[in-house]
Amino acid sequence: MNHRRYLTRTNINATIRYVILIAVGFILAYPLFWMIGSSFKHNIDIFGNMAILPPAGRWTFEHFPAAWQLTPRNNMLFYFLNTMRFLIPRVIGTVISCTVTAYAIARFSFPGKKIVFGIVLVTLLMPELAFRIPIFMLYRDIGLIDTFAALYIQDFFGVNSFFVFMIIQFMRTIPRELDEAAHIDGCDPLRTLISILVPILRPIIITVGLLTFMWGMNDFQGPLIFLRSPDNRVLAQALRGLLSEYEVTHFGQIFAGAFMGLIPTLAIFFACSRYFVEGVARSGGKE
């Protein structure tokens, strides 16, 4: 009887947990579903109610071709490729530089190590805009304004302290005995990192690359500051151009463009979700 009562209580608690999780998940995902549904609606139906799907018989598919041709000169593919011109180097530079920086802080002893780690923690609290002005002045003086290089050069120097901190925390869950065994086998520090630690760090490395890609796709401020030519505009800037200041704004077209621009990010996220969850979970561990 006690065992049956225990099983019943366990099942009730599990049911309550799943109901709460489903409800919270739906609340968090509702804006995304509403945006996708609104891309098939007319303007009058978008803000008339909070329903996700358009009313029966009032579906429209004309927003997608219009949103694909973002400007008279170029379509969405052109601006997506422009985005990749700075985003791929940014992901590569961020992953490599942050991994090497975290490896040096987590695995080596050197004078001022605690100060360096403290600086990493302090810069976590500083807004990114505080760095934009000196970086802009530097790039202006060396002639990098209106080039895609201005959006990714700094990422090859481990400037993202958040990712450095995440990798350090993840690396602290890896036993140091692996490093010692590699040293005994004749591996130098670089070989130890590449051959021993990087395969173990794969979840956090994929997490860093995924977050960098997602944030880069949504980056509007950086391209707005550093890029000037219309042919150098990226997808976020082109989507902003769908907002008309003098004519009627077609919100369904804006939502359709945002949805199509979101597809690559969603595809990469779901493909790497297993590594993402593991990377985030283990980055909070300790030795």
The 8 nearest C-alpha neighbors of each residue, nearest first, counted from 0:
[[1, 3, 2, 4, 5, 6, 7, 8],
 [2, 0, 4, 3, 5, 6, 7, 8],
 [1, 3, 5, 0, 4, 6, 7, 8],
 [4, 2, 6, 0, 5, 1, 7, 8],
 [3, 5, 1, 7, 2, 6, 0, 8],
 [6, 4, 2, 8, 3, 7, 1, 9],
 [7, 5, 9, 3, 8, 4, 10, 2],
 [6, 8, 4, 10, 9, 5, 3, 11],
 [9, 7, 11, 5, 6, 10, 12, 4],
 [10, 8, 6, 12, 7, 11, 5, 13],
 [9, 11, 13, 7, 12, 8, 14, 6],
 [10, 12, 14, 8, 13, 9, 15, 7],
 [13, 11, 15, 9, 14, 10, 8, 16],
 [14, 12, 10, 16, 11, 15, 9, 17],
 [15, 13, 11, 17, 12, 16, 10, 18],
 [14, 16, 18, 12, 13, 17, 19, 11],
 [17, 15, 13, 19, 14, 18, 20, 12],
 [16, 18, 20, 14, 19, 15, 21, 13],
 [17, 19, 15, 21, 16, 20, 14, 22],
 [18, 20, 22, 16, 17, 21, 23, 15],
 [21, 19, 17, 23, 22, 18, 24, 16],
 [20, 22, 24, 18, 19, 23, 17, 25],
 [21, 23, 19, 25, 24, 20, 18, 26],
 [24, 22, 26, 20, 25, 21, 19, 27],
 [25, 23, 21, 27, 22, 26, 20, 28],
 [24, 26, 28, 22, 27, 23, 29, 21],
 [27, 25, 23, 29, 24, 28, 22, 30],
 [26, 28, 24, 25, 29, 23, 30, 31],
 [27, 29, 25, 31, 26, 30, 24, 32],
 [28, 30, 32, 26, 31, 25, 27, 33],
 [31, 29, 33, 32, 28, 34, 27, 26],
 [30, 32, 34, 29, 33, 28, 35, 27],
 [33, 31, 29, 35, 34, 30, 36, 28],
 [34, 32, 51, 30, 36, 31, 35, 37],
 [33, 35, 37, 31, 32, 36, 254, 30],
 [36, 34, 32, 38, 37, 33, 258, 31],
 [37, 35, 52, 33, 51, 38, 34, 39],
 [36, 38, 40, 34, 39, 35, 251, 45],
 [37, 39, 251, 255, 254, 35, 36, 40],
 [40, 38, 59, 37, 58, 36, 60, 251],
 [41, 39, 37, 53, 38, 58, 44, 59],
 [40, 42, 44, 43, 251, 45, 39, 59],
 [43, 41, 45, 44, 250, 40, 249, 251],
 [42, 44, 41, 45, 47, 46, 40, 48],
 [45, 43, 47, 41, 42, 46, 40, 53],
 [46, 44, 42, 47, 43, 37, 40, 41],
 [45, 47, 48, 44, 43, 49, 42, 37],
 [46, 48, 44, 45, 43, 49, 42, 50],
 [49, 47, 46, 50, 45, 44, 51, 43],
 [48, 50, 51, 46, 47, 33, 45, 52],
 [51, 49, 48, 52, 53, 33, 36, 54],
 [50, 52, 33, 36, 32, 49, 53, 37],
 [51, 53, 36, 50, 54, 37, 33, 39],
 [52, 54, 40, 58, 57, 55, 39, 36],
 [55, 53, 57, 56, 52, 58, 44, 40],
 [56, 54, 57, 53, 58, 52, 40, 59],
 [55, 57, 58, 54, 53, 59, 40, 52],
 [58, 56, 54, 55, 53, 59, 40, 41],
 [59, 57, 39, 56, 40, 53, 60, 55],
 [58, 60, 39, 61, 40, 57, 41, 62],
 [61, 59, 62, 39, 63, 58, 38, 64],
 [60, 62, 63, 59, 64, 65, 39, 252],
 [63, 61, 252, 65, 60, 64, 66, 251],
 [62, 64, 66, 65, 255, 61, 67, 60],
 [65, 63, 67, 66, 62, 61, 68, 60],
 [64, 66, 62, 63, 68, 67, 61, 252],
 [67, 65, 256, 63, 68, 69, 252, 64],
 [68, 66, 64, 75, 65, 69, 74, 63],
 [69, 67, 74, 66, 65, 70, 75, 73],
 [68, 70, 74, 66, 67, 75, 73, 237],
 [69, 71, 73, 72, 68, 74, 237, 240],
 [70, 72, 73, 68, 69, 74, 65, 67],
 [73, 71, 70, 74, 68, 69, 230, 77],
 [74, 72, 70, 71, 77, 68, 69, 75],
 [75, 73, 68, 69, 76, 77, 67, 70],
 [74, 76, 67, 78, 77, 69, 79, 68],
 [75, 77, 79, 78, 74, 80, 67, 73],
 [78, 76, 80, 75, 79, 74, 73, 81],
 [79, 77, 234, 81, 233, 75, 80, 76],
 [78, 80, 76, 82, 81, 234, 77, 75],
 [81, 79, 83, 82, 77, 78, 76, 84],
 [80, 82, 78, 84, 79, 233, 83, 77],
 [83, 81, 233, 79, 80, 84, 85, 86],
 [82, 84, 86, 80, 85, 81, 87, 79],
 [85, 83, 81, 82, 86, 80, 87, 147],
 [84, 86, 83, 147, 88, 87, 82, 89],
 [85, 87, 83, 89, 88, 84, 82, 90],
 [86, 88, 90, 89, 83, 85, 91, 84],
 [89, 87, 91, 90, 86, 85, 92, 151],
 [90, 88, 151, 86, 92, 87, 91, 93],
 [89, 91, 93, 87, 208, 88, 92, 211],
 [92, 90, 88, 94, 89, 93, 95, 87],
 [91, 93, 155, 89, 154, 95, 90, 94],
 [94, 92, 154, 90, 96, 91, 95, 97],
 [93, 95, 91, 97, 92, 96, 98, 90],
 [96, 94, 98, 92, 93, 97, 91, 99],
 [95, 97, 157, 99, 155, 93, 98, 156],
 [96, 98, 157, 163, 100, 99, 94, 95],
 [97, 99, 101, 95, 96, 100, 94, 102],
 [98, 100, 102, 96, 101, 97, 95, 103],
 [101, 99, 97, 103, 102, 98, 96, 104],
 [100, 102, 167, 104, 98, 163, 103, 99],
 [103, 101, 99, 105, 100, 104, 106, 98],
 [102, 104, 100, 101, 107, 106, 105, 99],
 [105, 103, 101, 102, 106, 107, 100, 112],
 [104, 106, 102, 103, 167, 101, 107, 170],
 [105, 107, 103, 102, 104, 108, 175, 101],
 [108, 106, 103, 104, 105, 109, 102, 112],
 [107, 109, 112, 106, 110, 104, 103, 105],
 [108, 110, 112, 111, 107, 104, 113, 103],
 [111, 109, 112, 108, 113, 114, 115, 107],
 [110, 112, 114, 113, 115, 109, 116, 108],
 [111, 113, 115, 114, 110, 109, 116, 108],
 [114, 112, 116, 115, 111, 117, 110, 118],
 [113, 115, 117, 111, 112, 116, 118, 119],
 [116, 114, 118, 112, 117, 113, 111, 119],
 [115, 117, 119, 113, 118, 114, 112, 120],
 [116, 118, 114, 120, 119, 115, 113, 121],
 [119, 117, 121, 115, 120, 116, 122, 114],
 [118, 120, 116, 117, 160, 122, 121, 115],
 [119, 121, 117, 123, 118, 122, 116, 160],
 [122, 120, 118, 123, 119, 124, 117, 125],
 [121, 123, 125, 124, 119, 120, 118, 160],
 [124, 122, 120, 121, 125, 161, 160, 119],
 [125, 123, 122, 121, 126, 120, 127, 119],
 [124, 126, 122, 123, 127, 129, 121, 128],
 [127, 125, 128, 129, 124, 130, 123, 122],
 [126, 128, 129, 130, 125, 131, 122, 124],
 [127, 129, 131, 130, 126, 132, 125, 220],
 [130, 128, 127, 131, 126, 132, 125, 133],
 [129, 131, 128, 127, 132, 133, 134, 126],
 [130, 132, 128, 134, 129, 133, 135, 127],
 [131, 133, 135, 134, 130, 136, 129, 128],
 [134, 132, 136, 135, 131, 130, 137, 129],
 [135, 133, 137, 131, 132, 136, 138, 130],
 [134, 136, 132, 138, 133, 137, 131, 139],
 [137, 135, 139, 133, 134, 138, 132, 140],
 [138, 136, 134, 140, 139, 135, 133, 141],
 [139, 137, 143, 141, 135, 140, 136, 142],
 [138, 140, 136, 142, 137, 141, 144, 135],
 [139, 141, 137, 138, 142, 136, 143, 135],
 [142, 140, 138, 139, 143, 137, 144, 136],
 [143, 141, 139, 140, 144, 138, 145, 137],
 [144, 142, 138, 146, 149, 141, 139, 145],
 [143, 145, 225, 146, 139, 142, 138, 226],
 [146, 144, 226, 227, 225, 143, 228, 147],
 [147, 145, 148, 144, 143, 149, 226, 225],
 [146, 148, 149, 85, 150, 84, 145, 151],
 [147, 149, 150, 146, 151, 152, 85, 143],
 [148, 150, 147, 143, 151, 146, 152, 144],
 [151, 149, 148, 147, 85, 152, 221, 222],
 [150, 152, 89, 154, 148, 153, 149, 85],
 [153, 151, 154, 148, 155, 149, 150, 89],
 [152, 154, 155, 151, 156, 158, 150, 157],
 [153, 155, 93, 92, 151, 156, 152, 157],
 [154, 156, 92, 153, 96, 152, 157, 93],
 [157, 155, 154, 96, 158, 153, 92, 97],
 [158, 156, 96, 97, 159, 155, 154, 100],
 [157, 159, 156, 160, 154, 153, 97, 155],
 [160, 158, 161, 157, 162, 163, 97, 154],
 [159, 161, 163, 119, 162, 158, 164, 123],
 [162, 160, 164, 163, 159, 123, 165, 119],
 [161, 163, 165, 164, 160, 159, 166, 207],
 [164, 162, 160, 97, 101, 166, 161, 165],
 [163, 165, 167, 161, 162, 166, 160, 168],
 [166, 164, 162, 168, 282, 167, 163, 169],
 [165, 167, 169, 163, 168, 164, 170, 101],
 [168, 166, 170, 164, 101, 169, 165, 105],
 [169, 167, 282, 165, 171, 166, 170, 283],
 [168, 170, 282, 166, 171, 167, 172, 281],
 [169, 171, 167, 172, 173, 168, 166, 105],
 [170, 172, 286, 168, 169, 173, 285, 167],
 [171, 173, 286, 170, 169, 285, 284, 174],
 [174, 172, 170, 171, 175, 169, 286, 177],
 [175, 173, 176, 177, 172, 171, 286, 178],
 [174, 176, 177, 178, 173, 179, 106, 171],
 [177, 175, 179, 174, 178, 180, 181, 173],
 [178, 176, 180, 175, 179, 174, 181, 195],
 [179, 177, 181, 175, 176, 180, 182, 191],
 [178, 180, 176, 182, 181, 177, 183, 175],
 [179, 181, 183, 177, 182, 178, 176, 184],
 [180, 182, 184, 178, 186, 179, 183, 177],
 [183, 181, 186, 179, 185, 184, 180, 178],
 [182, 184, 180, 185, 181, 179, 186, 178],
 [185, 183, 181, 182, 186, 180, 179, 187],
 [184, 186, 182, 183, 181, 187, 180, 190],
 [187, 185, 182, 181, 190, 191, 184, 188],
 [186, 188, 190, 189, 191, 182, 185, 181],
 [189, 187, 191, 190, 192, 186, 182, 178],
 [190, 188, 192, 191, 187, 193, 186, 194],
 [189, 191, 193, 187, 192, 188, 186, 194],
 [192, 190, 188, 195, 189, 194, 193, 186],
 [191, 193, 196, 189, 190, 195, 194, 197],
 [192, 194, 190, 197, 191, 195, 196, 189],
 [193, 195, 191, 190, 192, 196, 197, 198],
 [196, 194, 191, 192, 193, 197, 198, 199],
 [195, 197, 192, 199, 198, 200, 193, 194],
 [196, 198, 200, 193, 199, 192, 195, 201],
 [199, 197, 201, 200, 196, 195, 194, 193],
 [200, 198, 196, 197, 201, 195, 202, 173],
 [201, 199, 197, 198, 203, 202, 196, 204],
 [200, 202, 204, 198, 199, 203, 205, 197],
 [203, 201, 274, 278, 205, 204, 200, 277],
 [202, 204, 278, 206, 205, 200, 201, 207],
 [205, 203, 201, 207, 206, 202, 200, 208],
 [206, 204, 208, 202, 203, 207, 209, 201],
 [205, 207, 203, 275, 209, 204, 208, 278],
 [206, 208, 204, 210, 205, 209, 211, 203],
 [209, 207, 205, 211, 206, 90, 210, 212],
 [208, 210, 206, 212, 211, 207, 205, 213],
 [211, 209, 213, 207, 212, 208, 214, 206],
 [210, 212, 208, 214, 209, 213, 90, 215],
 [213, 211, 215, 209, 210, 214, 208, 216],
 [214, 212, 210, 216, 215, 211, 209, 264],
 [213, 215, 217, 211, 216, 212, 210, 218],
 [216, 214, 218, 212, 217, 213, 211, 86],
 [215, 217, 213, 214, 218, 212, 235, 82],
 [218, 216, 214, 215, 219, 235, 213, 234],
 [219, 217, 215, 216, 220, 214, 221, 235],
 [220, 218, 235, 221, 222, 223, 217, 236],
 [219, 221, 223, 222, 218, 224, 225, 236],
 [220, 222, 224, 223, 219, 218, 225, 150],
 [223, 221, 226, 225, 224, 220, 219, 233],
 [222, 224, 220, 221, 226, 225, 219, 236],
 [225, 223, 221, 222, 226, 220, 227, 135],
 [224, 226, 222, 144, 145, 223, 221, 149],
 [227, 225, 145, 222, 223, 224, 228, 231],
 [226, 228, 145, 229, 225, 231, 223, 232],
 [227, 229, 231, 230, 226, 145, 232, 146],
 [230, 228, 231, 232, 227, 226, 233, 237],
 [229, 231, 228, 232, 78, 81, 233, 227],
 [232, 230, 228, 229, 226, 233, 81, 227],
 [231, 233, 229, 230, 236, 78, 237, 234],
 [234, 232, 78, 82, 81, 236, 235, 237],
 [233, 235, 78, 237, 236, 79, 238, 82],
 [236, 234, 238, 237, 219, 233, 217, 239],
 [237, 235, 239, 234, 238, 233, 232, 219],
 [236, 238, 234, 240, 239, 235, 233, 69],
 [239, 237, 240, 235, 236, 241, 234, 256],
 [240, 238, 236, 237, 241, 242, 235, 253],
 [239, 241, 237, 238, 242, 236, 243, 69],
 [242, 240, 239, 238, 243, 253, 237, 69],
 [243, 241, 240, 239, 248, 244, 253, 238],
 [242, 244, 248, 246, 245, 241, 247, 240],
 [243, 245, 246, 242, 248, 247, 241, 240],
 [244, 246, 243, 247, 248, 242, 241, 249],
 [247, 245, 243, 244, 248, 242, 249, 241],
 [246, 248, 249, 243, 245, 244, 242, 250],
 [249, 247, 243, 250, 242, 246, 241, 244],
 [250, 248, 252, 251, 247, 42, 253, 242],
 [249, 251, 253, 252, 248, 254, 42, 38],
 [250, 252, 38, 254, 253, 249, 37, 40],
 [251, 253, 62, 255, 250, 249, 66, 254],
 [254, 252, 250, 256, 251, 255, 241, 257],
 [255, 253, 257, 38, 251, 256, 252, 34],
 [254, 256, 38, 252, 258, 253, 257, 63],
 [257, 255, 66, 253, 259, 258, 254, 260],
 [256, 258, 254, 260, 255, 259, 261, 253],
 [257, 259, 261, 255, 260, 256, 254, 35],
 [260, 258, 256, 261, 262, 257, 255, 263],
 [259, 261, 257, 258, 262, 256, 263, 234],
 [260, 262, 258, 259, 264, 263, 257, 265],
 [261, 263, 265, 259, 264, 260, 266, 258],
 [264, 262, 266, 265, 261, 267, 260, 259],
 [265, 263, 267, 261, 266, 262, 268, 213],
 [266, 264, 268, 262, 263, 267, 269, 261],
 [267, 265, 263, 269, 264, 268, 262, 270],
 [268, 266, 270, 264, 265, 269, 271, 263],
 [267, 269, 265, 271, 270, 266, 272, 264],
 [268, 270, 272, 271, 266, 267, 265, 273],
 [269, 271, 267, 268, 272, 266, 273, 265],
 [270, 272, 268, 269, 274, 273, 275, 267],
 [273, 271, 275, 269, 274, 268, 270, 276],
 [274, 272, 275, 276, 271, 277, 270, 269],
 [275, 273, 202, 277, 272, 271, 276, 278],
 [274, 276, 272, 206, 278, 273, 277, 271],
 [277, 275, 279, 273, 278, 274, 280, 272],
 [278, 276, 280, 274, 275, 279, 281, 202],
 [277, 279, 203, 202, 275, 281, 276, 280],
 [278, 280, 282, 276, 277, 281, 275, 203],
 [281, 279, 277, 278, 282, 276, 283, 284],
 [282, 280, 283, 284, 278, 169, 279, 277],
 [281, 283, 169, 168, 279, 165, 284, 280],
 [282, 284, 281, 168, 280, 285, 169, 279],
 [285, 283, 281, 282, 172, 168, 169, 286],
 [286, 284, 172, 171, 168, 283, 169, 282],
 [285, 171, 172, 284, 173, 174, 170, 168]]
